[in-house]
Amino acid sequence: MTSSLTRTVGFIGLGDQSAPMARAIADSPYPLHVWARRATSLDELRAGSFTAESTPAGLGAASDIVLLVLRDDSDVDDVLNARGLLGAMMAGSIIVNHGTGDPEAAIAFAELAAERGIAFLDAPVSGGGPGAEARQLATIVGGDFDAFTRAEPVFATFSASVVYMGGPGSGQVAKLLNNALTMTNLKNAEDVLAIAATIGVDIGAFRRLLASSSGGSFVMQALGDQIMPQIAPHLQGLMREDIEHFADAVSRLGVDVAAVRERGLAGAEGLLSAAELVSANIDR
Protein backbone atom coordinates (compact mmCIF):
# COMPACT_ATOMS: atom_id res chain seq x y z
CA MET A 1 0.00 0.00 0.00
CA THR A 2 1.11 3.55 -0.67
CA SER A 3 1.36 6.20 2.03
CA SER A 4 -1.71 8.06 3.21
CA LEU A 5 -0.69 11.14 1.21
CA THR A 6 -0.33 9.30 -2.10
CA ARG A 7 -2.97 6.57 -1.79
CA THR A 8 -4.98 6.36 -5.01
CA VAL A 9 -8.73 6.82 -4.52
CA GLY A 10 -11.36 5.41 -6.85
CA PHE A 11 -14.84 6.94 -6.89
CA ILE A 12 -18.10 5.67 -8.38
CA GLY A 13 -21.37 7.64 -8.23
CA LEU A 14 -21.66 11.35 -9.06
CA GLY A 15 -24.98 12.66 -7.74
CA ASP A 16 -26.08 15.86 -5.98
CA GLN A 17 -24.40 14.82 -2.74
CA SER A 18 -21.60 12.64 -4.05
CA ALA A 19 -20.17 14.93 -6.74
CA PRO A 20 -19.04 17.49 -4.11
CA MET A 21 -17.46 14.60 -2.18
CA ALA A 22 -15.46 13.65 -5.27
CA ARG A 23 -14.45 17.29 -5.82
CA ALA A 24 -13.16 17.45 -2.24
CA ILE A 25 -10.94 14.43 -2.88
CA ALA A 26 -9.78 15.93 -6.18
CA ASP A 27 -8.66 19.03 -4.27
CA SER A 28 -6.66 16.89 -1.82
CA PRO A 29 -3.25 15.23 -2.29
CA TYR A 30 -4.93 11.93 -3.22
CA PRO A 31 -4.86 10.92 -6.91
CA LEU A 32 -8.50 10.40 -7.98
CA HIS A 33 -9.83 7.88 -10.51
CA VAL A 34 -13.52 8.01 -11.47
CA TRP A 35 -15.94 5.78 -13.35
CA ALA A 36 -19.47 6.90 -14.30
CA ARG A 37 -22.25 5.12 -16.15
CA ARG A 38 -22.87 8.31 -18.13
CA ALA A 39 -19.87 10.27 -19.40
CA THR A 40 -21.78 13.53 -18.90
CA SER A 41 -21.66 12.92 -15.13
CA LEU A 42 -17.93 13.61 -15.26
CA ASP A 43 -18.76 17.25 -16.07
CA GLU A 44 -19.40 17.64 -12.32
CA LEU A 45 -15.63 17.45 -11.79
CA ARG A 46 -12.97 19.95 -12.80
CA ALA A 47 -11.04 18.91 -15.92
CA GLY A 48 -7.59 17.61 -15.10
CA SER A 49 -8.39 16.87 -11.45
CA PHE A 50 -9.07 13.17 -12.02
CA THR A 51 -8.45 10.20 -14.28
CA ALA A 52 -11.53 8.76 -15.99
CA GLU A 53 -11.72 4.96 -16.13
CA SER A 54 -13.72 3.09 -18.76
CA THR A 55 -14.89 0.29 -16.45
CA PRO A 56 -15.29 -0.36 -12.71
CA ALA A 57 -12.76 -3.17 -13.08
CA GLY A 58 -10.21 -0.77 -14.54
CA LEU A 59 -10.87 1.65 -11.70
CA GLY A 60 -10.45 -1.12 -9.13
CA ALA A 61 -7.12 -2.20 -10.58
CA ALA A 62 -5.83 1.38 -10.37
CA SER A 63 -7.07 2.15 -6.83
CA ASP A 64 -6.02 1.38 -3.27
CA ILE A 65 -9.40 2.49 -1.87
CA VAL A 66 -12.68 2.75 -3.79
CA LEU A 67 -15.62 4.84 -2.57
CA LEU A 68 -19.12 3.93 -3.78
CA VAL A 69 -22.05 6.35 -3.56
CA LEU A 70 -24.82 4.45 -5.32
CA ARG A 71 -28.60 4.31 -5.16
CA ASP A 72 -29.05 1.06 -3.25
CA ASP A 73 -27.51 -2.30 -2.35
CA SER A 74 -28.45 -3.85 -5.70
CA ASP A 75 -26.30 -1.24 -7.46
CA VAL A 76 -23.42 -1.97 -5.07
CA ASP A 77 -23.74 -5.69 -5.85
CA ASP A 78 -23.80 -4.96 -9.59
CA VAL A 79 -20.60 -2.90 -9.47
CA LEU A 80 -18.78 -5.32 -7.16
CA ASN A 81 -19.67 -8.49 -9.02
CA ALA A 82 -21.21 -8.14 -12.47
CA ARG A 83 -18.97 -5.20 -13.39
CA GLY A 84 -15.84 -6.75 -11.92
CA LEU A 85 -14.72 -4.21 -9.32
CA LEU A 86 -14.11 -6.73 -6.54
CA GLY A 87 -12.24 -9.16 -8.76
CA ALA A 88 -9.89 -6.45 -10.01
CA MET A 89 -8.77 -5.06 -6.64
CA MET A 90 -5.62 -6.15 -4.86
CA ALA A 91 -5.52 -7.84 -1.46
CA GLY A 92 -5.08 -5.22 1.24
CA SER A 93 -7.21 -2.65 -0.56
CA ILE A 94 -10.46 -1.13 0.77
CA ILE A 95 -13.97 -0.74 -0.62
CA VAL A 96 -16.31 1.77 1.03
CA ASN A 97 -20.07 2.00 0.59
CA HIS A 98 -21.17 5.57 1.41
CA GLY A 99 -24.79 4.88 0.45
CA THR A 100 -27.54 4.01 2.91
CA GLY A 101 -28.54 0.37 2.83
CA ASP A 102 -29.38 -2.82 4.69
CA PRO A 103 -27.04 -3.77 7.56
CA GLU A 104 -27.33 -7.44 6.58
CA ALA A 105 -26.22 -6.60 3.04
CA ALA A 106 -23.24 -4.70 4.47
CA ILE A 107 -22.22 -7.79 6.44
CA ALA A 108 -22.57 -9.97 3.35
CA PHE A 109 -20.46 -7.56 1.25
CA ALA A 110 -17.78 -7.51 3.97
CA GLU A 111 -17.66 -11.32 4.09
CA LEU A 112 -17.43 -11.54 0.29
CA ALA A 113 -14.62 -8.99 0.15
CA ALA A 114 -12.75 -10.67 3.00
CA GLU A 115 -12.51 -13.86 0.92
CA ARG A 116 -10.19 -11.89 -1.38
CA GLY A 117 -8.27 -10.17 1.41
CA ILE A 118 -10.11 -6.89 0.80
CA ALA A 119 -11.73 -4.79 3.53
CA PHE A 120 -15.29 -3.51 3.06
CA LEU A 121 -16.55 -0.56 5.12
CA ASP A 122 -20.18 0.53 5.35
CA ALA A 123 -19.85 4.29 5.80
CA PRO A 124 -23.11 6.12 5.03
CA VAL A 125 -23.00 9.90 5.21
CA SER A 126 -25.39 12.48 6.65
CA GLY A 127 -25.71 16.16 5.76
CA GLY A 128 -27.13 16.18 2.26
CA GLY A 129 -25.95 18.19 -0.71
CA PRO A 130 -25.30 21.38 1.28
CA GLY A 131 -23.20 19.48 3.80
CA ALA A 132 -21.22 17.89 0.99
CA GLU A 133 -20.65 21.24 -0.71
CA ALA A 134 -19.38 22.69 2.58
CA ARG A 135 -17.29 19.55 3.23
CA GLN A 136 -19.11 19.20 6.52
CA LEU A 137 -20.68 15.74 6.21
CA ALA A 138 -20.96 13.26 9.07
CA THR A 139 -19.49 9.92 8.00
CA ILE A 140 -20.70 6.92 10.01
CA VAL A 141 -18.44 3.87 9.68
CA GLY A 142 -18.77 0.15 10.31
CA GLY A 143 -16.27 -2.58 9.50
CA ASP A 144 -12.68 -3.57 10.22
CA PHE A 145 -11.02 -1.03 12.53
CA ASP A 146 -7.63 -1.15 10.81
CA ALA A 147 -9.29 -0.41 7.47
CA PHE A 148 -11.17 2.45 9.12
CA THR A 149 -7.95 4.03 10.39
CA ARG A 150 -6.43 3.81 6.91
CA ALA A 151 -9.53 5.26 5.24
CA GLU A 152 -10.27 8.00 7.77
CA PRO A 153 -7.93 10.63 6.21
CA VAL A 154 -9.81 10.24 2.92
CA PHE A 155 -13.15 10.66 4.68
CA ALA A 156 -11.80 13.80 6.36
CA THR A 157 -11.56 15.55 2.99
CA PHE A 158 -15.36 15.93 2.89
CA SER A 159 -16.38 15.37 6.52
CA ALA A 160 -16.67 17.49 9.65
CA SER A 161 -17.21 14.34 11.73
CA VAL A 162 -16.07 10.77 11.17
CA VAL A 163 -17.39 8.27 13.73
CA TYR A 164 -16.44 4.60 13.97
CA MET A 165 -19.43 2.57 15.20
CA GLY A 166 -18.08 -0.98 15.27
CA GLY A 167 -18.04 -4.09 13.08
CA PRO A 168 -19.62 -4.67 9.65
CA GLY A 169 -23.18 -3.36 9.37
CA SER A 170 -22.93 -1.05 12.38
CA GLY A 171 -22.49 2.04 10.23
CA GLN A 172 -25.74 1.27 8.43
CA VAL A 173 -27.56 0.59 11.69
CA ALA A 174 -26.47 3.95 13.11
CA LYS A 175 -27.45 5.77 9.90
CA LEU A 176 -30.91 4.18 9.92
CA LEU A 177 -31.40 5.22 13.55
CA ASN A 178 -30.26 8.73 12.63
CA ASN A 179 -32.77 8.84 9.78
CA ALA A 180 -35.56 7.67 12.08
CA LEU A 181 -34.76 10.50 14.49
CA THR A 182 -34.62 13.02 11.65
CA MET A 183 -38.03 12.05 10.35
CA THR A 184 -39.77 11.85 13.71
CA ASN A 185 -38.20 15.21 14.64
CA LEU A 186 -39.51 16.51 11.33
CA LYS A 187 -43.05 15.54 12.34
CA ASN A 188 -42.59 17.42 15.62
CA ALA A 189 -41.40 20.50 13.72
CA GLU A 190 -44.30 20.30 11.28
CA ASP A 191 -46.89 20.03 14.06
CA VAL A 192 -45.49 22.94 16.09
CA LEU A 193 -45.02 25.20 13.05
CA ALA A 194 -48.64 24.56 12.02
CA ILE A 195 -49.85 25.45 15.51
CA ALA A 196 -47.68 28.59 15.53
CA ALA A 197 -49.06 29.74 12.19
CA THR A 198 -52.66 29.06 13.27
CA ILE A 199 -52.34 31.30 16.33
CA GLY A 200 -50.61 34.08 14.44
CA VAL A 201 -46.96 33.66 15.46
CA ASP A 202 -44.38 35.27 13.16
CA ILE A 203 -42.82 32.14 11.66
CA GLY A 204 -39.63 33.87 10.51
CA ALA A 205 -38.99 35.33 13.96
CA PHE A 206 -39.89 32.01 15.60
CA ARG A 207 -37.28 30.13 13.52
CA ARG A 208 -34.64 32.72 14.41
CA LEU A 209 -35.50 32.18 18.06
CA LEU A 210 -35.21 28.40 17.73
CA ALA A 211 -31.77 28.69 16.11
CA SER A 212 -30.36 29.49 19.56
CA SER A 213 -32.86 27.96 21.97
CA SER A 214 -33.59 24.56 23.47
CA GLY A 215 -36.52 23.88 21.15
CA GLY A 216 -34.41 24.11 18.03
CA SER A 217 -33.24 21.19 15.89
CA PHE A 218 -31.24 20.51 12.76
CA VAL A 219 -34.35 19.67 10.79
CA MET A 220 -36.21 22.81 11.97
CA GLN A 221 -33.42 24.98 10.60
CA ALA A 222 -33.18 22.93 7.42
CA LEU A 223 -36.77 23.86 6.59
CA GLY A 224 -36.53 26.99 4.48
CA ASP A 225 -32.74 26.72 4.18
CA GLN A 226 -31.83 23.31 2.77
CA ILE A 227 -35.40 22.05 2.33
CA MET A 228 -37.28 24.28 -0.10
CA PRO A 229 -40.70 23.57 -1.65
CA GLN A 230 -39.09 22.87 -5.02
CA ILE A 231 -37.13 19.87 -3.74
CA ALA A 232 -39.53 18.68 -1.03
CA PRO A 233 -41.38 16.14 -3.25
CA HIS A 234 -38.08 14.48 -4.18
CA LEU A 235 -36.98 14.40 -0.54
CA GLN A 236 -40.32 12.90 0.49
CA GLY A 237 -39.64 9.88 -1.70
CA LEU A 238 -36.18 9.40 -0.24
CA MET A 239 -37.51 9.75 3.31
CA ARG A 240 -40.19 7.12 2.74
CA GLU A 241 -37.53 4.72 1.48
CA ASP A 242 -35.31 5.52 4.47
CA ILE A 243 -37.97 4.87 7.10
CA GLU A 244 -38.90 1.58 5.45
CA HIS A 245 -35.21 0.59 5.41
CA PHE A 246 -35.11 1.39 9.12
CA ALA A 247 -38.29 -0.52 9.93
CA ASP A 248 -37.27 -3.63 7.96
CA ALA A 249 -33.74 -3.78 9.40
CA VAL A 250 -34.66 -3.19 13.05
CA SER A 251 -37.75 -5.40 12.94
CA ARG A 252 -35.53 -8.32 11.92
CA LEU A 253 -33.69 -7.82 15.21
CA GLY A 254 -36.92 -8.47 17.09
CA VAL A 255 -37.79 -4.87 17.98
CA ASP A 256 -41.28 -3.44 17.42
CA VAL A 257 -40.77 -0.15 15.57
CA ALA A 258 -44.31 0.31 14.26
CA ALA A 259 -44.92 3.56 16.15
CA VAL A 260 -41.63 5.10 15.04
CA ARG A 261 -42.26 4.02 11.45
CA GLU A 262 -45.74 5.55 11.50
CA ARG A 263 -44.48 8.87 12.86
CA GLY A 264 -41.58 8.92 10.42
CA LEU A 265 -43.91 8.37 7.47
CA ALA A 266 -46.13 11.15 8.80
CA GLY A 267 -43.07 13.41 8.88
CA ALA A 268 -42.36 12.65 5.23
CA GLU A 269 -46.02 13.21 4.31
CA GLY A 270 -46.09 16.71 5.81
CA LEU A 271 -42.74 17.88 4.45
CA LEU A 272 -44.06 19.87 1.49
CA SER A 273 -46.65 21.79 3.48
CA ALA A 274 -44.09 22.63 6.18
CA ALA A 275 -41.55 23.78 3.60
CA GLU A 276 -44.18 25.95 1.92
CA LEU A 277 -45.20 27.49 5.25
CA VAL A 278 -41.64 28.38 6.21
CA SER A 279 -40.72 29.59 2.71
CA ALA A 280 -43.73 31.92 2.63
CA ASN A 281 -42.70 33.50 5.94
CA ILE A 282 -38.92 33.33 5.88
CA ASP A 283 -38.30 36.93 4.76
CA ARG A 284 -40.77 38.64 7.10
Sine and cosine of phi, psi and omega as CSV:
sin_phi,cos_phi,sin_psi,cos_psi,sin_omega,cos_omega
0.00,0.00,0.55,-0.84,0.05,-1.00
-0.99,0.15,0.16,-0.99,0.01,-1.00
-0.94,0.35,0.25,-0.97,-0.07,-1.00
-0.90,0.44,-0.40,0.91,-0.03,-1.00
-1.00,0.09,-0.28,0.96,-0.04,-1.00
-0.87,-0.49,0.06,1.00,-0.03,-1.00
-0.86,0.52,0.75,-0.66,-0.03,-1.00
-0.99,0.14,0.77,-0.64,-0.05,-1.00
-0.95,-0.32,0.78,-0.62,0.16,-0.99
-0.98,-0.18,0.53,-0.85,-0.06,-1.00
-0.63,-0.78,0.76,-0.64,0.02,-1.00
-0.76,-0.66,0.85,-0.53,0.04,-1.00
0.90,-0.43,0.98,-0.20,-0.07,-1.00
-0.87,-0.49,0.99,0.16,0.03,-1.00
-0.96,-0.28,-0.24,-0.97,-0.04,-1.00
-0.87,0.50,-0.63,0.78,0.00,-1.00
-1.00,0.00,-0.59,0.81,-0.13,-0.99
-0.99,0.15,-0.50,0.87,0.02,-1.00
-0.86,0.50,-0.69,0.73,0.09,-1.00
-0.89,0.46,-0.51,0.86,0.07,-1.00
-0.89,0.45,-0.70,0.71,0.02,-1.00
-0.90,0.43,-0.63,0.78,0.02,-1.00
-0.89,0.45,-0.60,0.80,0.03,-1.00
-0.89,0.46,-0.66,0.75,0.03,-1.00
-0.92,0.40,-0.64,0.77,0.01,-1.00
-0.88,0.48,-0.50,0.87,0.01,-1.00
-0.99,0.11,-0.05,1.00,-0.02,-1.00
-0.99,-0.11,0.03,-1.00,0.05,-1.00
-0.95,0.32,-0.13,0.99,-0.09,-1.00
-0.98,0.18,0.80,-0.60,0.15,-0.99
-0.88,0.47,0.70,-0.71,-0.10,-1.00
-0.90,-0.44,0.78,-0.63,0.12,-0.99
-0.89,-0.45,0.67,-0.74,-0.12,-0.99
-0.73,-0.68,0.66,-0.75,0.21,-0.98
-0.83,-0.55,0.66,-0.76,0.04,-1.00
-0.68,-0.73,0.60,-0.80,0.04,-1.00
-0.88,0.48,-0.60,0.80,0.01,-1.00
-0.91,-0.42,0.82,-0.58,-0.04,-1.00
-0.86,0.52,-0.49,0.87,-0.01,-1.00
-0.90,0.44,-0.39,0.92,0.02,-1.00
-0.89,0.45,-0.45,0.89,-0.01,-1.00
-0.92,0.39,-0.26,0.96,0.04,-1.00
-0.89,0.45,-0.31,0.95,0.02,-1.00
-0.93,0.35,-0.27,0.96,-0.03,-1.00
-0.96,-0.29,0.46,-0.89,0.00,-1.00
-0.96,0.29,0.75,-0.66,0.00,-1.00
-0.83,0.56,0.70,-0.72,0.04,-1.00
1.00,0.03,-0.14,0.99,-0.05,-1.00
-1.00,-0.05,0.02,1.00,-0.06,-1.00
-0.41,-0.91,0.23,-0.97,0.13,-0.99
-0.93,-0.37,0.83,-0.55,0.02,-1.00
-0.99,0.12,0.72,-0.69,0.06,-1.00
-0.95,-0.31,0.55,-0.84,-0.07,-1.00
-0.99,0.12,-0.33,0.94,-0.01,-1.00
-0.58,-0.82,0.42,-0.91,0.13,-0.99
-0.86,0.51,-0.59,0.80,0.02,-1.00
-0.89,0.46,-0.68,0.73,0.04,-1.00
-0.89,0.46,-0.62,0.78,0.05,-1.00
-0.91,0.43,-0.69,0.73,0.00,-1.00
-0.88,0.47,-0.64,0.77,-0.01,-1.00
-0.92,0.40,-0.44,0.90,-0.06,-1.00
-1.00,-0.06,-0.08,1.00,-0.20,-0.98
-0.87,-0.49,0.57,-0.82,0.13,-0.99
-1.00,0.02,-0.48,0.88,0.04,-1.00
-0.63,-0.78,0.72,-0.69,-0.01,-1.00
-0.86,-0.51,0.80,-0.60,0.04,-1.00
-0.98,-0.22,0.77,-0.64,0.02,-1.00
-0.92,-0.39,0.78,-0.63,0.11,-0.99
-0.77,-0.64,0.99,0.11,-0.14,-0.99
-0.90,-0.45,0.15,-0.99,-0.14,-0.99
-0.91,0.42,-0.73,0.69,-0.05,-1.00
-0.38,-0.92,-0.01,-1.00,-0.08,-1.00
-0.90,0.44,-0.50,0.86,0.02,-1.00
-0.91,0.41,-0.57,0.82,0.06,-1.00
-0.94,0.35,-0.62,0.78,0.06,-1.00
-0.87,0.49,-0.72,0.69,0.02,-1.00
-0.87,0.49,-0.66,0.75,0.00,-1.00
-0.88,0.47,-0.72,0.69,-0.03,-1.00
-0.93,0.36,-0.66,0.75,-0.02,-1.00
-0.90,0.43,-0.71,0.71,-0.18,-0.98
-0.96,-0.26,-0.91,0.41,-0.07,-1.00
-0.88,0.48,-0.57,0.82,-0.04,-1.00
-0.99,-0.11,0.04,1.00,0.24,-0.97
0.99,0.13,0.21,0.98,-0.03,-1.00
-0.88,0.47,-0.77,0.64,-0.08,-1.00
-0.88,0.47,-0.68,0.73,-0.04,-1.00
-0.92,0.38,-0.36,0.93,-0.06,-1.00
-1.00,-0.03,-0.25,0.97,-0.10,-0.99
-1.00,0.07,0.50,-0.87,-0.04,-1.00
-0.99,0.14,0.47,-0.88,0.14,-0.99
-0.86,0.52,0.64,-0.77,-0.05,-1.00
1.00,-0.06,-0.15,0.99,0.03,-1.00
-1.00,0.09,0.06,-1.00,-0.13,-0.99
-0.74,-0.68,0.69,-0.73,0.18,-0.98
-0.90,-0.43,0.70,-0.72,-0.04,-1.00
-0.82,-0.58,0.79,-0.62,0.12,-0.99
-0.98,-0.21,0.95,-0.31,0.02,-1.00
-1.00,0.02,-0.06,1.00,0.04,-1.00
-0.98,0.18,0.26,-0.96,0.06,-1.00
-1.00,-0.01,0.76,-0.65,-0.04,-1.00
-0.43,-0.90,-0.29,-0.96,-0.06,-1.00
-0.99,0.12,0.78,-0.62,0.05,-1.00
-0.84,0.55,-0.59,0.81,0.01,-1.00
-0.91,0.40,-0.60,0.80,0.06,-1.00
-0.91,0.41,-0.62,0.79,0.03,-1.00
-0.88,0.48,-0.66,0.75,0.03,-1.00
-0.90,0.43,-0.67,0.74,0.01,-1.00
-0.90,0.43,-0.67,0.75,0.05,-1.00
-0.88,0.47,-0.67,0.75,-0.01,-1.00
-0.90,0.45,-0.65,0.76,0.01,-1.00
-0.92,0.40,-0.65,0.76,0.01,-1.00
-0.90,0.44,-0.71,0.71,0.00,-1.00
-0.91,0.41,-0.62,0.79,-0.03,-1.00
-0.88,0.47,-0.49,0.87,0.03,-1.00
-0.87,0.49,-0.41,0.91,0.00,-1.00
-0.97,-0.26,0.16,0.99,-0.02,-1.00
0.96,0.26,0.39,0.92,-0.04,-1.00
-0.93,-0.38,0.68,-0.73,0.05,-1.00
-1.00,0.06,0.60,-0.80,0.06,-1.00
-0.82,-0.58,0.85,-0.52,0.03,-1.00
-0.94,-0.33,0.74,-0.67,0.21,-0.98
-1.00,-0.05,0.88,-0.47,-0.14,-0.99
-0.64,-0.77,0.89,0.46,0.02,-1.00
-0.87,0.49,0.44,-0.90,-0.03,-1.00
-0.89,-0.45,0.41,-0.91,0.03,-1.00
-0.74,-0.67,0.64,-0.77,0.01,-1.00
0.67,-0.74,-0.24,0.97,0.08,-1.00
0.93,0.36,-0.12,-0.99,0.00,-1.00
-0.85,0.53,-0.72,0.69,0.02,-1.00
-0.87,0.50,-0.64,0.77,0.04,-1.00
-0.90,0.43,-0.61,0.80,0.04,-1.00
-0.93,0.38,-0.68,0.74,0.02,-1.00
-0.87,0.49,-0.63,0.78,0.00,-1.00
-0.99,0.12,-0.07,1.00,-0.05,-1.00
0.86,0.52,0.70,0.72,-0.06,-1.00
-0.81,-0.59,0.48,0.87,0.00,-1.00
-0.94,0.35,0.39,-0.92,0.24,-0.97
-0.99,-0.17,0.82,-0.57,0.01,-1.00
-0.93,-0.36,0.82,-0.57,-0.19,-0.98
-0.91,-0.40,0.90,-0.43,-0.29,-0.96
-0.88,-0.48,0.73,-0.69,0.17,-0.99
-0.82,-0.58,0.50,-0.86,0.03,-1.00
0.73,-0.68,-0.23,-0.97,-0.03,-1.00
-0.87,0.49,0.75,-0.66,-0.10,-1.00
-0.93,0.37,-0.62,0.79,0.03,-1.00
-0.89,0.46,-0.67,0.75,0.05,-1.00
-0.90,0.44,-0.62,0.78,0.06,-1.00
-0.86,0.51,-0.73,0.69,-0.04,-1.00
-0.90,0.43,-0.54,0.84,0.03,-1.00
-0.97,0.26,-0.53,0.85,-0.04,-1.00
-1.00,0.07,-0.38,0.92,-0.12,-0.99
-0.82,0.58,-0.65,0.76,0.03,-1.00
-0.88,0.47,-0.51,0.86,0.08,-1.00
-0.94,0.35,-0.70,0.71,0.03,-1.00
-0.86,0.51,-0.57,0.82,-0.06,-1.00
-0.91,0.42,-0.31,0.95,0.01,-1.00
-0.92,0.40,-0.44,0.90,-0.02,-1.00
-0.81,-0.59,0.17,0.99,-0.11,-0.99
-0.85,-0.52,0.60,-0.80,0.20,-0.98
-1.00,0.01,-0.42,0.91,-0.05,-1.00
-0.61,-0.79,0.76,-0.65,0.09,-1.00
-0.80,-0.59,0.89,-0.46,-0.12,-0.99
-0.85,-0.53,0.83,-0.56,0.08,-1.00
-1.00,0.05,0.82,-0.57,-0.10,-1.00
-0.98,-0.19,-0.39,0.92,-0.03,-1.00
0.61,-0.79,-0.49,-0.87,-0.10,-0.99
-0.95,0.31,-0.05,-1.00,-0.04,-1.00
-0.80,0.60,0.70,-0.72,-0.01,-1.00
1.00,-0.02,-0.35,0.94,-0.09,-1.00
-0.95,0.32,-0.46,0.89,0.09,-1.00
-0.91,0.42,-0.67,0.74,0.02,-1.00
-0.92,0.39,-0.64,0.77,0.03,-1.00
-0.86,0.51,-0.74,0.67,-0.02,-1.00
-0.90,0.44,-0.62,0.79,0.01,-1.00
-0.92,0.40,-0.64,0.76,0.02,-1.00
-0.91,0.42,-0.64,0.77,0.07,-1.00
-0.90,0.43,-0.66,0.76,0.06,-1.00
-0.86,0.51,-0.71,0.71,-0.01,-1.00
-0.90,0.44,-0.63,0.78,0.02,-1.00
-0.89,0.46,-0.66,0.75,0.06,-1.00
-0.90,0.44,-0.68,0.73,0.01,-1.00
-0.84,0.54,-0.72,0.70,-0.11,-0.99
-0.97,0.23,-0.56,0.83,0.08,-1.00
-0.96,0.29,-0.58,0.82,0.13,-0.99
-0.90,0.45,-0.59,0.81,0.04,-1.00
-0.87,0.49,-0.68,0.73,0.02,-1.00
-0.88,0.47,-0.66,0.75,0.07,-1.00
-0.85,0.52,-0.72,0.69,-0.01,-1.00
-0.88,0.47,-0.68,0.73,0.00,-1.00
-0.88,0.48,-0.72,0.69,-0.04,-1.00
-0.88,0.47,-0.72,0.70,-0.07,-1.00
-0.95,0.33,-0.63,0.78,0.05,-1.00
-0.89,0.46,-0.64,0.77,0.02,-1.00
-0.90,0.43,-0.66,0.75,0.05,-1.00
-0.89,0.46,-0.71,0.70,-0.02,-1.00
-0.86,0.51,-0.69,0.72,0.00,-1.00
-0.91,0.41,-0.63,0.77,-0.02,-1.00
-0.88,0.47,-0.59,0.81,-0.05,-1.00
-0.99,-0.12,0.20,0.98,0.16,-0.99
1.00,0.05,0.29,0.96,0.03,-1.00
-0.95,0.30,0.63,-0.78,0.09,-1.00
-0.94,0.34,0.95,-0.32,-0.12,-0.99
-0.92,0.40,-0.64,0.77,0.02,-1.00
-0.88,0.48,-0.72,0.69,0.02,-1.00
-0.91,0.41,-0.61,0.79,0.00,-1.00
-0.89,0.46,-0.67,0.74,0.02,-1.00
-0.91,0.40,-0.60,0.80,0.06,-1.00
-0.90,0.44,-0.61,0.79,0.07,-1.00
-0.88,0.48,-0.72,0.69,-0.07,-1.00
-0.92,0.39,-0.39,0.92,-0.01,-1.00
-0.88,0.48,-0.38,0.93,-0.02,-1.00
-0.74,-0.68,0.47,0.88,0.00,-1.00
-0.76,-0.65,0.15,-0.99,-0.12,-0.99
-0.93,0.37,-0.34,0.94,0.00,-1.00
-1.00,0.09,-0.09,1.00,-0.04,-1.00
-0.96,0.27,0.27,-0.96,0.05,-1.00
-0.39,-0.92,0.30,-0.95,0.04,-1.00
-0.85,0.53,-0.70,0.71,-0.09,-1.00
-0.95,0.32,-0.52,0.85,0.07,-1.00
-0.88,0.47,-0.69,0.72,0.00,-1.00
-0.96,0.28,-0.46,0.89,0.03,-1.00
-0.92,0.39,-0.53,0.85,0.06,-1.00
-0.89,0.45,0.84,-0.54,-0.01,-1.00
1.00,-0.01,-0.33,0.94,0.06,-1.00
-0.97,-0.26,-0.95,0.30,0.04,-1.00
-1.00,0.09,-0.53,0.85,-0.05,-1.00
-0.97,-0.24,0.98,-0.19,0.03,-1.00
-0.96,-0.26,0.36,-0.93,-0.01,-1.00
-0.82,0.57,-0.53,0.85,-0.06,-1.00
-0.91,0.42,-0.54,0.84,-0.05,-1.00
-0.97,-0.24,-0.09,1.00,-0.06,-1.00
-0.85,0.53,-0.69,0.72,0.00,-1.00
-0.87,0.50,-0.63,0.78,0.05,-1.00
-0.90,0.43,-0.69,0.72,0.00,-1.00
-0.91,0.42,-0.56,0.83,0.03,-1.00
-0.85,0.53,-0.69,0.73,0.02,-1.00
-0.88,0.47,-0.69,0.73,0.03,-1.00
-0.90,0.44,-0.64,0.77,-0.01,-1.00
-0.91,0.41,-0.64,0.77,0.04,-1.00
-0.88,0.47,-0.67,0.74,0.05,-1.00
-0.88,0.47,-0.68,0.73,-0.04,-1.00
-0.89,0.46,-0.69,0.72,-0.06,-1.00
-0.94,0.33,-0.51,0.86,0.07,-1.00
-0.95,0.32,-0.62,0.78,0.12,-0.99
-0.83,0.56,-0.75,0.66,-0.01,-1.00
-0.85,0.52,-0.77,0.64,-0.07,-1.00
-0.89,0.46,-0.68,0.73,0.00,-1.00
-0.90,0.44,-0.73,0.68,-0.08,-1.00
-0.91,0.41,-0.71,0.70,-0.08,-1.00
-0.97,0.24,-0.55,0.83,0.05,-1.00
-0.87,0.49,-0.58,0.81,0.02,-1.00
-0.91,0.42,-0.33,0.94,0.05,-1.00
-1.00,0.04,0.08,1.00,0.07,-1.00
1.00,0.03,0.31,0.95,-0.02,-1.00
-0.95,-0.30,0.73,-0.68,0.04,-1.00
-0.99,0.15,0.93,-0.37,-0.04,-1.00
-0.90,-0.44,0.35,0.94,-0.09,-1.00
-0.85,0.52,-0.67,0.74,-0.05,-1.00
-0.93,0.38,-0.64,0.76,0.03,-1.00
-0.92,0.39,-0.67,0.74,0.04,-1.00
-0.86,0.51,-0.72,0.70,-0.03,-1.00
-0.88,0.47,-0.68,0.74,0.00,-1.00
-0.95,0.33,-0.58,0.81,0.06,-1.00
-0.90,0.43,-0.68,0.73,0.06,-1.00
-0.89,0.45,-0.61,0.80,0.06,-1.00
-0.90,0.43,-0.58,0.81,0.07,-1.00
-0.89,0.45,-0.68,0.73,0.05,-1.00
-0.90,0.44,-0.65,0.76,-0.04,-1.00
-0.88,0.47,-0.61,0.79,-0.07,-1.00
-1.00,-0.02,0.09,1.00,-0.11,-0.99
-0.88,0.48,-0.72,0.70,-0.07,-1.00
-0.89,0.46,-0.71,0.70,-0.03,-1.00
-0.90,0.43,-0.62,0.79,0.03,-1.00
-0.92,0.40,-0.67,0.74,0.02,-1.00
-0.90,0.44,-0.64,0.77,0.03,-1.00
-0.91,0.40,-0.65,0.76,0.02,-1.00
-0.88,0.48,-0.75,0.66,-0.03,-1.00
-0.92,0.38,-0.68,0.73,-0.02,-1.00
-0.88,0.48,-0.60,0.80,-0.02,-1.00
-0.94,0.33,-0.33,0.94,-0.08,-1.00
-0.89,-0.45,0.02,1.00,-0.19,-0.98
-0.93,0.36,-0.45,0.89,-0.07,-1.00
-0.98,-0.17,0.13,0.99,-0.02,-1.00
-0.94,0.34,0.00,0.00,0.00,0.00
